[in-house]
Amino acid sequence: MTSTLRPPPPAPPTSPQHAQSPAPRSPRRRRSWRQALRRDWQLYSLAILPLLFFLVFRYLPMIGNIIAFRRFKPGGSIFGEYWVGLRYFRMFLTDPTFWEVFTNTLVLGTLTLLFCFPLPIVLALLLNEVRARRFKRFVQSVSYLPHFLSIVIVAAMVMQLTSIEGTANQLVTLFGGDPVPFLQRPEWFRTIYVSSEVWQTVGWGTILYLAALTTIDEDLYEAARIDGAGRLRQTWHVTLPGIRPTMVTLLILNIGSFLAVGFEKILLLYNPLTYPTADVISTYLFRMGFQSSNFSYAAAIGLFEAVIGLILVLSANVISRRTVGTSLW
Amino acid sequence: MVTLGTKIDAPTTRGPVDSRGYRIFRVVNTIVLLGVVVVTLYPFLNIVARSLSEEAYIIAGKVTIVPRGFDLTAYKLLMSDAMFWTNYRNTVVYTVVATLISIVLTTCYAYVLSKPQLKGRPFLIGVALFTMFFSGGLIPNYVLVTSLGMKNTIWAVVIPNAISVFNLLVMKAFFESLPSELEEAAAVDGLNTYGTLLRIVLPLSKAIIATMVLFYAVSFWNSWFTAFLYIDRQDLLPVTVYLRNLIAGATSAESAAADADKVQAAATLQAVTIVLTTLPILAIYPFVQRYFVRGVMLGAVKG
């Protein structure tokens, strides 16, 4: 918008012809804002409530992060009492527990990315080869279903399946093993978490890929076939490049939420016995804030996490624009 | 979608004759996909079977997908728990109110954002988009909601997540796809912006509004953390938190699980609660699934 305003040189501020304008410094811009307001005020009025929502419930908390640098007293000002500088940041950076949960976050985030990103692509490619339309639709409908469940329900199902008398242990005893209290074993937490995540997201994740697959030009397959490409090479040279923009976009989004790994699900599934592998940054800050009532300390950790998340998504975006030419904006 | 789907079905799409290897692949593929179906459905069937089984069989690890020792005690126990129904009613109320607020706010903002000639539009879009990648975080949000006096009220549940930026973008994309001549004609007829939105645009947007209602309603129906965080009074909790407290073993005295039957019925009771909480979703799922898919794809085009 601004660039279109620039080419015509603004009228010289001293010019007497523009005396009727109340804003002599940049009359064009002022006047066009005024015109816009006069013409579109009803449209702007529709934006007031939503803007108020964003301001109060999205941007005010961002400013509220200031308590990470200030002493906070419950019941006092939401922006804290007095400055303490980087004290809380120093506190958590020297806290060994923080680095433990930081490592756990990286491991769980990496595992989630490793499984939850490629598996929908594989499933979409498999579905794409199905010719019986009703069977395809049936598989799709069933695989979307877990997406619609509350995390509480998924967690409850996980608990039932992995309980001492649950299905997982029925299998274990079937093969002659002793029942394992899976959810109380730190070494099992990652497996359980990632499997439940895959179960819940893989089907729904195929939607965008399946949509992208239908937009691939049939002629490309024809041409590949004439060149002697078999099914596998058609998939490699035509199908995969065809869905690459979708893949890149979803990868960037996945990377952006990398540190925010399934906070709610972990909160429901973990317990002190599994903290060594299950405790992540978000759950740690939750306990710091609400069980130890150390709001400033928790806010400092939260701010650190949010800033890293932002940096991750921005860099992923830049890298993908430079390398494959796809970006979010 | 439909026309493109038929292309895939045509047997001659990608080659006159299937190679032997490809025929084998298709058999394997069918088996793999059936495996996906089984793995996806198994937990549901397992839960239903457990909810209908006698506790003794569950503890003995004998229940898979067939109920053993058919028993409805747990259903009766849960149905007679007044708190369960109170919480269930809360979920319905919260979902309806929150969806209503969300739809109004989202529709208004999306409509404003869909006007390409509007001055300041990039800024208005930026305000929304930025919140997708950076958020204030748990603690400042909690401090804010508490200081607004919204704790232990319905507003703590329905307001802080009123606008989903993803839904906003879906709706904006839809409004942008409407022909602008319609609105120009409305302006010529003397309708102002509000009139155009109410009488011309919204009637044409029934399908997208239905999709948005579903998106929001399902997410509010399923949400638990906001209520868990901001609501301490048990009679104000939604049913998801009721279930959460049940599985966390933190049920209060009023709750059925705290009865003398607790020890015997714990596993079955959990299963029954899961079944009754999921039931509404499962009941409408077959009818609304395609709207969800359409909405997601619409969002992907512009989002």
Interface residues (C-beta under 8 A of the other chain):
Chain A: M1 S32 W33 A36 D40 Q42 L43 Y44 L46 A47 L49 P50 L51 F53 F54 V56 F57 R58 Y59 L60 P61 M62 I63 G64 N65 I67 F72 I78 L123 L126 L127 N128 E129 V130 R131 R133 F135 F138 V139 S141 V142 S143 Y144 L145 P146 F148 L149 S150 I151 V152 I153 A155 A156 M157 M159 Q160 L161 S163 I164 E165 G166 T167 N169 Q170 T173 P179 W199 V202 G203 I207 L208 A211 T214 T215 E218 Y221 R225 G230 R231 Q234 T246 G256 E264 L267 L268 S282 L285 F286 G289 F290 F295 A298 A299 G302 L303 E305 A306 V307 G309 L310 V313 L314 W329
Chain B: M1 L4 G5 K7 I8 D9 P11 T13 R14 G15 S19 G21 Y22 F25 R26 N29 T30 V32 L33 V36 V37 V39 T40 L41 Y42 P43 F44 N46 I47 R50 I58 I59 A60 G61 V63 T64 V104 L105 T106 C108 Y109 Y111 V112 K115 L118 K119 G120 R121 P122 L124 V127 A128 L129 T131 F133 F134 S135 G136 G137 L138 I139 P140 N141 Y142 V143 L144 S147 I159 P160 A162 I163 N192 T193 Y194 L197 V218 W221 N222 S223 W224 F225 L229 T240 V241 L243 R244 I247 A248 A267 Q270 A271 T273 I274 T277 T278 I281 L282 Y285 P286 Q289 F292 V293 V296 M297 A300
